[in-house]
């Protein structure tokens, strides 16, 4: 078996565009779920809003890319307000129900045949990332990161922008969560009635958390669309949100490094298992499986690992058990 190939692909995935995308989405969930205790099961909707904002602005209407970025941020705020106003005064499970439904509504709207001229239907939209890659400072070619990792110039550019966003958002979150505002969010997670008794507007703080987490999710959508030069509705299904939660819980909720480490480990393991199984089958180390079965076996193995994680360390790598005890009244 080619162990260098297996490890190189796994490490590339651990720092690649998929890791950046899910890291940003999980950071948004960390604000909502980890620090405030909000059960947002519709993060995929905010990601789709970000992706389709830049794709539609450029590919459909021929407007500048950066205008699409601004539109995406504004629409993420509006979506959070639309979801939060009728639900945040109620029990926590109402927000969960509304957000998971909203994510499906957004996905079905952008893939609708009636709106194909605007959103591209099931084929999605392409040819909108030219401006972004036109700013690429990396000369054309391949770049090797010792000892055995390599990316082309386009991937290097998207990874540079993506990880800068991750670092910037994480530093900002580090600062605000140590401010009085951040301490109020943590108190709401523990006991919102106690916070309300101190004269704090719990609804307002929850809304701010939902908006900020949604905006960060839209940043993941920008990177998602630009890294593929495509926006396709079915990429933003409910699976996306649950993968982001997996990343968050793996690294540890309510921890700054949790989403970052969680995303790196999750995608390292995903590709390590996939490539390892393919190599084992191709080299006849495993002769009772074929390559077409690798995808299903991959998810079974990763799923088993996650079950064991939840049994023996439910707080994740950096987490604290107390951080995942929600006041869901």
C-alpha angles and dihedrals in degrees: 000000000000100000093175090059091047095049095041093053091045093050091046089054091047092060098025133106094278090057091049093049096049091041091058092045090050092048088057090050089047090061091049104034104019100044104021104027096236115153102220108174093169104070088126088068092060091046090051091049090054094046097046094043093065094034094051094041093055106026099038105029101024094231127143119287094233091055086058090053090054092047090050093053092048093047091050089055091048092048091051091050091048091052097039104045096067097035114034093076089056134066119303095252092062090064090049092053094046095047096048089049092047091054091055092045091053091048093049093046095054092046094046116126091223090062097041093117089059105034103019097244117237091340092060126202131304139174099055103107098074094102092050095050090042086069091055109131093192114098115236113277143068125303122207121207107201133284102017113326120113137179133177122242094263093052091047090055095049091045092050092052093041098051091043087056090048092050094045094048092045093051091048090049090048090057100042095046089059092052125088088261092057092047090054090054091053091048090052089054091053100042121343093185090062090049091049090051089059090060099258120143098238094183091055093050092047090050091050090051092049092049095048093047090048093050090051088050090055088056087059087053092054091053091043093055097040095047090057098030083227140089114205122174099222091060088070099059126136089272089072093060093048091049088053090051089049090054091049096047092044092055096036131269120253091022124113094220094041099090093040096052092037093055093047094049095042095054093039090056094042094056095035091058093042096048092040092054092046091051092047091052094045092049092046092242085127113034102169095070135057130213092257090065095053095091094056094043090048092058092044092055094044090045091052089050091052091050090053089047092053091048099047103024111014092166092065128229100312099015135110122225089230090060093065096048102104130198095226098173 
